Every structure is written in structure tokens, then in C-alpha cells.
């Protein structure tokens, strides 16, 4: 006998009473505490295979072995991953199929999605092809997990193809958890002597500490399972004196990637680094260690107006994009604290638009390059520049030290690194 359970992430869980293994382990919360949700919907997220059809085939065949029925659909289901420590054996999961989005139709991605999204129009936050992280703070709602499920359901209903991630710290451990899903590994799980320089950072230069930390992150990443793990607080040694060598950090990331990929999830790392300063070898190590990366200094102020650094910056981005990695630009205005409060909103909007223009200069059709925008903002006009501009007719070039330009089928686009402005000039085409 089998028990079918539709989880909040849009995933069908299938459990054998005999305890046989089908798919991956899932936290037992849905199966045990919410029996009223034990129902099955036709046409689930099995990439074109209706769940109901599978059930009919299993019943009509008198199937005693459901995996043999599922095997009739090659390529539709991810391979099951191993059961991680601490998981219950009575709840099984078929993992979600993950389709990597590109920015051909929408350049925007949503970041820091929260329960507050329910108070905003769905069109302002659910249309982006990528949401890096969704979490709900415990103090804002009576039951953070219920609110989390409600947001996920609404997002899935509105945008079934969206890639949605969950947040986890890849650098710090915490004593108190403030949100759902759990945002960090508990400090009690890591020995104090494995922390770096009397901080709450795990010392990644210690192989035993790094391996334990990575394994704890992998185990936590499926509570609940998500398509993407957004790993924050990753630091390049150039940004933190005395920090672990980059090779150690990438080894740590690669171990996590290997683990979450087995669970049909992707790994994205949010990295504190000025990418233009990364040597080719370091950029390659990162490319091999993650499925995607995001940066809060995507076009560092020390590279703007410097031709050599700008070329180096674009070259490293092209390395990652050509390798099929997801790259996200997160706009951060470093001088925001010195800007009058009433002007901060416009400064943030200006920076987002500027980075969108920069992204258009370097992206090619099919690239997975996105610019982050707060979920509560209406969808900006630049989100659809890849469509409105058309295909590029040439590579980007310098017009002068501060101005970069690129011609497209419908527009010529210029960005000015000094004024942080973007000009789109409609191309006049002689009619036959």
C-alpha cells in the first residue's frame, strides 16, 4: 500500500507502508501533523506526467512495486538521494524537477521574499523567473511555517516555472533562530574551538570543521526541501584579513553542492568579493563549486571608470555565464548612509537601473544573468529590456572611459559609470 501526500512545495510524496524507499526523505511534518492534506492532484510537477495517470497504472497493474511503474517514465524524475542523518525513514519524497531559468524574457529576480509579500499585489513579486530566497520571521506571524506555505502555493499557482530558493548562512552559526526555514546552523552543533578568531564564523581552513559545517548545511537544506539553496556570508580572503584561503572555501562549497544536487536542489552562493580582482584560477574554482553566484558589489566603484578593471570584470562574468552558471547582481548603494533619507529611494532605483543596463551590455541570449529587485516594488521597465531591445548586433565597447555602449536590433544602449545613468536610443531602420 502507498500513501500519497501533496506537500506545500508542489511535490508529491509517496510512502510505502512496508517502509520501502521511493525518492528522497522528507521531513515528516506534513505527513504526520496534517493528515487532512493527504490528497493527490492530477497533473503534478512531474514534467508532463500526470500523477493520476501513474496512480491508474499502478492500480490497474496491481503493482506491488511502485518504483517499477515510475521507471516507465525515464527522465521525468530525479534520481533519489541518500537519507541524511536525522531524517525519518517513514516519509519519502519525489524531489522537484529543477529547470534553470534564463533572462531572455525577464531580467529581474526577486530577493529576500517574505511573508509580507501577501500584502502586495502578486504581480509585483511572483512573476520573476528566479526568487533567490524566501523566509518568514517568527515574530511577524503566529505560525511562520503556515505563512511560508501560503506564499509558496500562491507563487507556484501564479508562476509554476519559477525557481524558488531558501536562505541559509554559509559562514555563521547562530544560537537563536529568527525565521522559517531555519536561517543558520545552531551554534551548539559546532565545537567552539572550530570557530574563527572568537567569532561565530566557522573556520573553513580547518578541514574537519569545514566538512562538519557543510554536512550540517546539507542536512538542514531539506527542511523543507527547495529547488535552490541560497548560501549567504561567503567571503573571499581579500575582503576579510586572515580569512581562509579561497581554495578551502571552494572545497567547502563544492561539498555542499555535491550534497544538495543529490537532493535535486541547486546551490547559489552570495559572495563578498570584488569580482574584477579575482584571478582566472579563482574564478574557475568558484564556477566548479556552485550552480550560481550573487554579488552585492557587482560593478565595484573601484572598477567604474577604469578600463582595465572593467574589462577584467566583464571577462570573469562571461566565464561564469558561458559555463551556464546563474549570476545575480544585487544592487547595494555604498554611499546610502550619507544620502538624505528622502533621496535614498531614488538612489536605490538609480542603481538598479544602472546595473540592469550593465547586465544588458554583457549578457547574450540564453544567459542566466539577473538583477535583483525588492519583491515589494512593481516590476520595473528594465525587466523586459532583453525582449524590447532585441538580440545584440555587436559586443560591448568603450565610447570613453566612463561610457560603455552596445547596439541591439531595436535600440542602442549606453551606460555612464560616472552618473550611473542608462540611455536607450531607438534605432532608425530604413524601410525597404
C-alpha positions in Angstrom: 0.0 0.0 0.0 1.1 3.6 -0.7 0.2 6.9 0.9 0.2 9.9 -1.3 1.0 13.4 0.2 0.9 16.7 -1.6 3.5 18.9 0.1 3.4 22.8 0.2 6.3 22.9 -2.3 4.2 21.3 -5.0 5.8 17.9 -4.6 4.2 14.6 -4.4 5.4 12.5 -1.5 4.8 8.7 -1.8 5.2 6.4 1.2 5.1 2.7 1.3 3.6 1.1 4.4 6.3 -1.5 4.2 8.8 1.2 4.6 10.4 0.8 1.2 12.4 3.7 -0.2 10.9 5.8 -3.0 12.6 9.0 -3.8 14.3 11.1 -1.0 13.4 11.5 2.6 11.3 14.5 3.6 10.6 15.9 7.0 7.6 14.1 8.4 5.7 17.3 9.4 3.3 17.3 6.5 2.6 13.6 6.7 2.1 13.4 10.5 0.6 16.7 11.6 -1.5 17.5 8.6 -3.5 14.3 7.7 -6.2 16.5 6.0 -3.7 17.4 3.4 -3.1 13.8 2.3 -4.6 14.1 -1.1 -3.4 13.8 -4.7 -3.8 16.2 -7.5 -3.8 15.3 -11.2 -1.1 16.9 -13.3 1.6 17.4 -10.7 5.1 18.7 -11.2 6.4 15.7 -12.9 7.3 17.5 -16.1 4.3 16.5 -18.2 3.4 13.2 -16.5 0.1 13.4 -14.7 0.2 11.9 -11.2 -3.2 10.5 -11.7 -2.0 8.5 -14.7 0.7 7.0 -12.6 -1.8 6.0 -10.0 -4.1 4.4 -12.5 -1.3 2.4 -14.0 -0.2 1.3 -10.6 -3.7 0.2 -9.6 -4.6 -1.5 -12.9 -1.3 -3.4 -12.9 -1.9 -4.4 -9.3 1.5 -3.0 -8.7 3.3 -4.2 -5.6 6.4 -2.3 -6.6 5.6 1.4 -7.4 9.2 2.1 -8.4 8.8 -0.3 -11.3 5.8 1.8 -12.5 7.7 5.0 -12.1 10.6 3.6 -14.1 8.3 3.6 -17.1 8.9 7.4 -17.3 12.6 7.8 -17.9 14.0 11.3 -17.5 10.9 12.6 -15.6 12.1 12.0 -12.1 15.4 12.9 -10.4 17.4 10.1 -9.0 16.8 9.7 -5.3 19.5 11.0 -2.9 20.7 9.3 0.2 18.9 9.7 3.5 20.7 12.3 5.6 21.4 11.9 9.3 18.4 12.9 11.4 15.7 12.2 8.8 12.9 9.9 9.5 12.5 6.8 7.4 8.7 6.9 7.2 8.4 9.9 4.9 9.6 9.7 1.3 9.7 12.3 -1.4 10.0 12.6 -5.1 12.2 15.7 -5.5 11.1 18.6 -7.7 12.4 18.8 -11.2 14.7 21.9 -11.5 14.7 23.9 -14.7 17.4 26.6 -14.8 15.8 29.8 -15.9 17.4 32.4 -18.2 16.8 36.1 -18.5 15.7 36.2 -22.2 12.2 37.3 -21.2 12.7 38.8 -17.7 15.9 40.3 -16.3 14.6 40.7 -12.8 14.9 38.3 -9.9 13.3 38.7 -6.5 15.4 38.7 -3.3 14.5 38.4 0.4 10.9 37.3 -0.3 9.0 37.2 3.0 5.5 36.7 4.4 4.9 40.4 3.8 4.5 39.5 0.2 0.9 38.5 0.9 0.1 42.2 1.5 1.3 43.2 -2.0 -0.1 42.6 -5.5 1.0 39.2 -6.7 2.3 40.7 -10.0 4.9 42.7 -8.1 6.7 39.6 -6.7 5.6 36.4 -8.3 6.4 37.0 -12.0 10.2 36.9 -11.7 11.7 33.7 -13.1 14.0 33.5 -10.1 13.4 34.1 -6.4 16.7 33.6 -4.6 15.3 33.2 -1.1 12.0 33.0 0.8 11.7 33.1 4.6 9.2 34.3 7.2 10.2 35.8 10.5 8.7 34.1 13.6 7.8 37.4 15.3 5.7 38.7 12.4 3.1 35.9 12.2 1.6 33.4 14.6 2.8 30.4 12.5 5.7 31.2 10.2 5.6 27.8 8.5 2.0 28.2 7.6 2.7 31.6 6.1 5.7 30.2 4.2 3.4 27.5 2.7 0.8 30.1 1.7 3.4 32.2 -0.1 4.8 29.2 -1.9 1.4 28.0 -3.0 0.5 31.4 -4.3 3.8 31.8 -6.1 3.5 28.3 -7.7 0.0 29.0 -8.8 1.0 32.3 -10.4 4.4 31.3 -11.9 4.8 27.5 -12.0 8.2 27.6 -13.7 9.8 30.0 -11.2 12.9 28.8 -9.5 12.5 29.4 -5.7 15.2 29.2 -3.1 15.6 29.2 0.7 18.2 31.1 2.8 21.0 29.5 4.8 24.1 31.1 6.2 27.3 29.6 4.9 29.6 31.4 7.2 28.0 31.9 10.6 26.3 29.8 13.3 23.6 31.2 15.5 22.3 30.5 18.9 18.7 31.8 18.3 16.7 31.2 15.1 14.5 34.1 14.0 12.9 32.8 10.9 11.4 29.8 9.0 13.0 27.9 7.4 15.9 27.9 9.9 18.4 30.6 8.7 21.6 29.1 10.1 23.2 26.1 11.7 22.8 26.2 15.5 26.0 27.2 17.4 25.6 24.2 19.7 26.2 21.9 16.8 29.8 23.2 16.1 32.6 23.0 18.7 33.7 26.4 19.9 37.3 25.6 19.1 36.3 25.3 15.4 35.1 28.9 15.3 37.3 31.5 13.7 39.0 34.2 15.8 36.4 34.3 18.6 33.6 35.0 16.2 30.5 33.0 15.2 32.2 32.1 11.9 33.2 28.5 11.2 36.9 28.3 10.4 36.9 26.9 6.8 40.7 26.4 6.8 40.1 23.6 9.3 39.1 20.6 7.1 37.2 18.8 9.9 35.3 22.0 10.8 34.5 22.7 7.2 33.3 19.2 6.5 31.1 19.1 9.5 29.6 22.5 8.7 29.0 21.5 5.1 27.2 18.3 6.1 25.0 20.2 8.6 24.0 22.6 5.9 23.2 19.8 3.5 21.0 18.1 6.2 19.3 21.4 7.0 18.7 22.3 3.3 15.8 19.8 3.0 13.9 21.1 6.0 11.8 22.0 4.0 13.2 20.9 0.6 13.5 23.6 -2.0 14.8 23.9 -5.6 17.7 26.2 -4.6 19.8 26.8 -1.5 20.9 30.5 -1.2 24.0 30.3 0.8 24.9 33.7 2.4 28.0 35.1 4.1 30.6 33.5 1.8 33.7 35.7 2.0 36.8 36.0 -0.3 40.0 36.4 1.7 40.6 39.8 0.0 37.6 41.1 2.0 38.5 39.7 5.4 42.1 39.8 6.6 43.3 36.4 7.8 40.3 34.5 6.5 40.6 31.0 5.0 42.3 30.6 1.6 39.9 30.7 -1.4 40.8 27.1 -2.2 39.4 26.0 1.2 36.2 28.0 0.7 35.6 26.5 -2.7 36.3 23.0 -1.4 33.6 23.7 1.3 31.2 24.9 -1.3 31.8 22.0 -3.7 31.0 19.6 -0.9 27.7 21.3 -0.3 26.9 21.5 -4.0 27.5 17.7 -4.3 25.1 17.1 -1.4 22.3 19.4 -2.4 22.5 18.3 -6.0 21.8 14.7 -4.9 18.7 16.1 -3.4 17.7 17.7 -6.7 18.5 21.2 -5.4 20.9 23.8 -6.7 23.5 25.8 -4.8 23.9 29.6 -5.1 26.5 31.4 -3.0 26.2 35.1 -2.1 29.9 36.2 -2.1 31.6 39.2 -0.6 34.3 40.0 -3.3 35.2 42.5 -6.0 35.0 40.1 -8.9 37.3 42.1 -11.1 40.2 41.3 -8.7 39.7 37.5 -8.9 42.4 35.7 -10.9 41.3 33.3 -13.6 42.1 30.3 -11.4 40.0 31.5 -8.6 37.1 32.3 -10.9 37.3 28.7 -12.3 37.3 27.2 -8.8 34.2 29.1 -7.9 32.5 28.1 -11.2 33.1 24.4 -10.4 31.9 24.8 -6.8 28.5 26.3 -7.2 25.5 26.4 -9.6 25.1 30.1 -9.3 26.6 33.1 -7.6 25.4 36.6 -6.5 27.3 39.7 -5.7 26.5 42.8 -3.7 29.4 44.6 -5.4 28.7 43.5 -8.9 30.2 46.6 -10.6 32.6 47.8 -7.8 33.1 51.5 -7.6 36.9 51.0 -8.0 36.2 49.5 -11.4 33.9 52.2 -12.7 35.8 54.5 -15.0 38.9 52.1 -15.1 39.1 50.4 -18.5 41.4 47.6 -17.4 39.3 46.7 -14.3 36.1 46.9 -16.3 37.5 44.5 -18.9 38.6 42.1 -16.2 35.2 42.3 -14.5 33.3 41.6 -17.7 35.7 38.8 -18.6 35.1 37.0 -15.3 31.3 37.3 -15.7 31.5 36.0 -19.2 33.5 33.0 -17.9 30.7 32.1 -15.5 27.8 32.8 -17.8 29.4 30.8 -20.7 29.7 27.9 -18.2 25.9 28.1 -17.7 26.0 29.5 -14.2 23.3 31.7 -12.7 24.7 35.2 -11.9 22.7 37.7 -9.9 23.6 41.4 -9.4 22.3 42.7 -6.0 22.3 46.5 -6.0 23.9 48.0 -2.9 24.5 51.7 -2.8 27.6 52.0 -0.5 27.1 55.8 0.0 23.5 55.4 1.0 24.1 56.3 4.7 25.4 59.7 3.5 22.4 60.3 1.3 19.4 62.2 2.9 16.6 59.8 3.8 14.2 61.3 1.3 16.7 60.7 -1.5 17.5 57.1 -0.7 14.6 55.6 -2.6 15.6 57.3 -5.8 19.3 56.3 -5.3 18.3 52.7 -5.0 16.2 52.8 -8.1 19.0 54.5 -10.0 21.5 51.8 -9.0 19.1 49.0 -10.0 18.5 50.6 -13.4 22.3 51.2 -13.9 23.1 47.6 -13.2 20.3 46.4 -15.5 22.0 48.4 -18.2 25.3 46.9 -17.4 23.8 43.5 -17.5 22.4 44.1 -21.0 25.9 45.1 -22.2 27.4 41.8 -21.2 24.7 39.2 -21.5 24.0 37.1 -24.5 20.8 35.3 -25.4 20.3 32.2 -23.2 22.4 33.6 -20.3 21.2 33.3 -16.8 22.1 36.8 -15.7 19.6 38.6 -13.4 19.4 41.9 -11.5 17.8 41.8 -8.0 14.9 43.9 -7.1 12.9 44.0 -3.8 9.8 41.9 -4.0 7.6 44.8 -2.9 8.5 47.1 -5.8 6.3 47.0 -9.0 8.0 45.2 -11.9 10.5 47.8 -13.4 10.5 48.6 -17.1 14.1 47.3 -17.4 12.9 43.8 -16.5 11.9 43.3 -20.1 14.8 45.0 -21.9 16.1 41.7 -23.2 12.8 41.5 -25.3 12.4 45.1 -26.2 16.0 45.7 -27.2 16.1 42.5 -29.3 19.3 40.5 -30.0 22.7 42.2 -29.8 24.3 43.2 -33.0 27.8 43.6 -31.6 29.8 43.2 -28.5 30.0 46.0 -25.9 32.7 48.7 -26.4 34.0 51.8 -24.7 32.9 55.2 -26.0 35.1 56.8 -23.5 36.5 55.9 -20.0 33.1 56.3 -18.4 30.7 55.4 -21.2 30.0 51.8 -22.4 27.8 51.1 -25.4 26.2 48.2 -27.3 23.9 48.1 -30.3 20.9 45.8 -30.4 18.2 45.1 -33.1 15.9 47.8 -31.8 17.9 50.1 -29.6 21.4 51.3 -28.9 22.1 51.2 -25.2 24.7 53.3 -23.3 25.6 53.4 -19.7 27.6 56.1 -17.9 29.5 54.9 -14.9 30.1 58.4 -13.6 26.4 59.5 -13.5 25.0 55.9 -13.2 22.6 56.6 -16.0 21.3 54.4 -18.9 20.3 55.8 -22.3 18.3 53.7 -24.7 18.2 55.2 -28.2 15.7 53.7 -30.6 17.5 52.7 -33.8 16.1 54.1 -37.0 15.9 51.4 -39.7 15.4 52.3 -43.3 12.3 50.7 -44.6 12.5 48.8 -48.0 
